[in-house]
């Protein structure tokens, strides 16, 4: 696969830009998760978004095929790096308790 705008591929770049840009892990229930669990949440979130926006049929099939090319772990890692303060907040809450 060829890199696209610094991402693994076009699908990863596009999904990150169109769906997850400016979202924090907590926005999708991913607070305190590692990149693997967060990647699973991202994939589920995107799949729900396309199923809500598409009727069953050809368009949904193409959307699912497109999502199958996404590197979910790369998006998750990027999100974790962009919002490290979430981990810091969680650690502070644990110390205070």
C-alpha positions as CSV (number, residue, x, y, z in Angstrom):
1,X,0.0,0.0,0.0
2,X,1.1,3.5,-0.7
3,X,1.1,6.2,2.1
4,X,-1.4,9.0,1.6
5,X,-0.8,12.4,3.3
6,X,1.3,10.7,6.0
7,X,-1.3,8.0,6.7
8,X,-1.2,4.3,5.8
9,X,-3.5,4.7,2.8
10,X,-6.3,6.9,1.4
11,X,-9.0,5.1,3.3
12,X,-7.3,5.7,6.7
13,X,-6.7,9.3,5.9
14,X,-10.2,9.9,4.6
15,X,-12.0,8.2,7.5
16,X,-9.9,10.0,10.0
17,X,-10.6,13.3,8.3
18,X,-14.3,12.8,7.6
19,X,-15.4,11.0,10.8
20,X,-12.9,11.5,13.6
21,X,-11.2,14.8,13.0
22,X,-11.4,16.9,16.2
23,X,-12.9,14.0,18.2
24,X,-11.3,12.9,21.5
25,X,-11.2,9.3,22.6
26,X,-13.8,10.2,25.3
27,X,-16.2,11.3,22.5
28,X,-16.6,7.7,21.4
29,X,-16.3,6.0,24.8
30,X,-12.6,5.4,24.5
31,X,-11.4,7.1,27.6
32,X,-8.5,5.3,29.2
33,X,-8.3,2.6,26.5
34,X,-5.2,1.3,24.8
35,X,-4.9,1.7,21.1
36,X,-6.2,-1.8,20.3
37,X,-9.4,-1.3,22.3
38,X,-9.8,2.2,21.0
39,X,-9.3,1.0,17.4
40,X,-12.2,-1.5,18.0
41,X,-14.4,1.4,19.2
42,X,-13.5,3.5,16.2
43,X,-14.3,0.7,13.8
44,X,-17.7,0.1,15.5
45,X,-18.5,3.8,15.5
46,X,-17.7,4.2,11.8
47,X,-19.7,1.1,10.9
48,X,-22.7,2.4,12.9
49,X,-22.4,5.7,11.0
50,X,-22.5,4.1,7.6
51,X,-25.3,1.7,8.5
52,X,-27.4,4.7,9.8
53,X,-26.6,6.7,6.7
54,X,-27.1,4.0,4.0
55,X,-29.9,1.7,3.0
56,X,-29.0,-1.9,2.6
57,X,-27.7,-2.5,-0.9
58,X,-24.8,-1.6,-3.1
59,X,-23.9,1.7,-1.4
60,X,-23.6,0.0,2.0
61,X,-21.5,-2.8,0.5
62,X,-19.1,-0.3,-1.1
63,X,-18.9,1.7,2.2
64,X,-18.1,-1.5,4.1
65,X,-15.4,-2.4,1.6
66,X,-13.9,1.0,1.9
67,X,-13.8,0.7,5.7
68,X,-12.1,-2.7,5.5
69,X,-9.0,-0.9,4.2
70,X,-8.8,1.5,7.2
71,X,-5.9,1.1,9.6
72,X,-7.9,1.6,12.8
73,X,-4.9,1.2,15.1
74,X,-3.2,4.1,13.3
75,X,-6.2,6.4,13.9
76,X,-6.4,5.3,17.5
77,X,-2.7,5.9,18.1
78,X,-3.0,9.3,16.5
79,X,-6.0,10.2,18.7
80,X,-4.2,9.0,21.9
81,X,-1.2,11.1,21.0
82,X,-3.3,14.2,20.2
83,X,-5.1,14.0,23.6
84,X,-2.6,12.8,26.2
85,X,-4.2,14.9,28.8
86,X,-7.0,12.3,29.1
87,X,-4.6,9.8,30.6
88,X,-3.2,12.5,32.9
89,X,-6.7,13.4,34.1
90,X,-7.4,9.7,34.8
91,X,-4.2,9.3,36.8
92,X,-5.0,12.4,38.8
93,X,-8.5,11.0,39.6
94,X,-7.0,7.7,40.8
95,X,-4.5,9.5,43.1
96,X,-7.3,11.7,44.5
97,X,-9.5,8.7,45.3
